[in-house]
Amino acid sequence: MKLLAVLLIVFSMSAFAEEIRVLSGGAAKSLVDPLARSFKGAMVRVEYQPMGKLVQSLKAGDPADMVIVTTEVLPSLQLQGKAIARVGIGVAVNEKAPSPDISSVEAFKKTLLAAKSIVYIDPKVGTSGKHVAQILQQLGIAEEVNRKATFGSGGYITEPVGRGEIELGIHQISEILPVKGVKLVGPLPAELQKYTVYVAAPSANTAKKATVDAFIAHLTGPEAKGRLDKAGYTAP
């Protein structure tokens, strides 16, 4: 019996002896995390970074086996990938606060001007932050809004909204829905919306391409498709 127990332990360890490391943009987290846990082919370790920082990490020689990046970034990495999900930008407030009007461009502009404090991700590091900065310039309110804005550096940047420290958050919808104490008011008005498509690609130097390919297939399989909507994504 003791020998059998030892063999079972060895077998269970060997079944997951291989490990792949994934470097991913933060907005993919609520989709990728559960799928990494349910993947049977290997242990999957995922590190999430804002897109600007992620690109810098790769240029510095980060040894990831696979990346999950936006379609805008992928060509600069000279990699071939497969689209896994699309996500838009939304507005968040504290779950106990009334929902402001963001039903039109003019209503959204008035809401931004009326808010006492706002948070969005630093345009230098985050995909949605760059777009929000462009919107503020387009609406002619960049200086006024940025005087009361906080720039997040990564992760769930609307967490201060959930704690009641900041009134309004603007971020990718998939990074609003998981945040405690926050509610999604809705997506940006259609005229201002930006959808970001995330792509999974094997790294050029990975020695585990077969396993990476299997994980990418898992990210686009039936389980993944069933998770898209509840995690704030649509099909690419």
N, C-alpha and C positions, 0 to 999 in steps of 0.2 A: 504493500500500500504506500509506503514511504517513497519507494522508487517511482511509483505511478504519479504521486503528487509532484515530485521533482520534475518528471518528464512533462507533466501538464504545464507547470510554471515555465519551463524552458520553451515549450511550444508556444505558449501565449506571448512570451517575450519576443520570440523570433518572428511571430506573425506581424509584429509591429516594429521590427528592428529597424526597418528603413524609415528615414525621416526626410521630409521635404520642407524647405523653408520658403515662405511666400512673403514678398514685400508688396503691400497693397495700399492704395489710396483709402483714406478714412471713410469715405462715403459708402464703400462696399462692405463695411464691417457687419451690419445687421443681416446681410445675406450670406456672407462668407463664413462667419463664425459657426453657425449651426451646421453648415455643410462640411466644414473642416472636421467637426466632431463626428459626423455620421459617415465620413469616408472610411472605407474598410481597407484600402490598399496600402496605407502607410500612416505614420503619425504626421500630421500637418501642423506646422508652427507658423503663425501669421503675425507679422509686425505691420502696424498701420501708421502711415505718415501722411501729412499733407503733401499734395502733389509736387510742389516746389522742392520740399525737403527730400522727397523720395528720389527725384531726379538727381539731386546732389549726391545722395547716398550711392546710387548706382554709378555715377561718374567717379566716385571715390573708391570703387571696387567692391561694393557690398556683394557678398557671395550667395545671394538668393538663387534658388532653383527656378523660381517663377515670379512674375510680376503681374499685378492687376492695376492697370493705369487707364487713363482716358484716351479716347481716339485721337485727341489733339497731341498727346505726348508720345504715343506709340511710334510714329514715324521717326522721331528723333533718336529713339533707342534702336532702330533698325532691327525690329523683331516682328514676327508674324504671330497674330493672336486671334482669339475668337471672342466675339461680343457676348457678354453674359447678362447685362442689365442696363437699363436707362433710368436716370433719376432727375427730377426737376428741383427747383429752389422754392422754398416755402417760407411762411411767416409764422412765428411762434410767440405765444404769450403765456403767462402763468395760468395754470389750470383753473384758478379761482377768479381770474380777470375776465371782463367782458371781451368778446371778440371784436376787434376794430374792423372797419370797412376797408377791404382791399379788392373790391369787386371790379374796379376799373383803374386805369392809370391815374386819373385825377384823384380818386378816393385813396389809392395807395400813397400818393404824394402827400395828401393832407394828413394821413395817418403817420407818416414818417416825420412830418413837421410838428405834429402834436405830441409825439412821444417824448417823454422826459429823458429817456436813455435807450440806447440801441447797441446791440452786439452783432458783429458779423466777422468772418474770418479774415485775417490780414491778407489783403490782395497780393502781397508778395509771395505768399506760401500756399494759398488755397484757391481752388477753381471757382467756387461760388463767390468768394470775396472779390476776386478780380472782376467778375460780372456785376456784382453789386456796386462796386466803385464806378463802373461804366454807366450804370443806370442813374446813379446820383448825379454824375456829370451831365447826362442826357436830360435829366429833369431840371437841371440848373440849381440844385440844392446841396451840392457836395460839401461846400464849406460849412453851411449851417448844420447839416446832419453830422458831419464828422467831428464837430466840436463836442458833441454829446455821445459819440460812439466809442465803444471799446473794441479793439481788434483782437480776436482770439488767435491763438497760435497753433491750434490743432485739437483733435479729440471732439468731444461733444460740447461745442462752444456755447450752446444755449443753456447749459447747466445753471449759470447765474440767473437766468429768467425763471427757472424752476425754484430757485431759492428766494425769489422776490427781490433780488439785488438790481436787476435790469428789467426794464419794462417790455422791450420788444427784441426778438431775435430773428435774423434772416440767415437761413442756411439750407443745405440740401435736405430734402424731406426725409431721407433715410437716416439722417443724423439728428432729426428732431423727434421722431416718433418714439425712440427708446428712452428719451430723457425724462427722468422722474420730475413730477411737478409741472410739466409743460404740456400745453395742448397746441396742436397744429390748427392755425386759423384757416389756412388753405394755401394753394400754390400762388405764385405771383400772377398778376394779370397776363393773359396770353401774349400781349404785345411786348411784354418785358421778360418773358420766361426764357430760360436757357436750359435745355436738356443735355445732360452729360451721359455719354455712353461709356461704360467700363468694359475693358477688354482684358482677358487673361492670356498670358503668353509665356512659354518656356524661356528661360534665360539662355543666352547663346552658349554659355560654358557649363551648363548643368550636365552632370553625369547620370541624372535620374530622369531622362526625358520620357521614358515609357510611363513611369509613375506620375509624372507631371501631366502628361497627356490624359491619363486616366482620371486625374483629379479635375482637369478642365472639363472632361466629359460629364463628370458628376455635377459640376457647377452649372451645366446647361441641361441637365436631365430632368426627369419628372418631379423629383423632390424639390429641386431648385425652382422650377416653374410654379409649383404650388406655394412657394414662399414669397414670390415677388411682390404681390399686392400688399400683403400684411406688413411687409418690411419697408414699404414706401417706394417701390420700384415699378416699372413697367417693362415688358419685353423689349429688347433692343430692336 
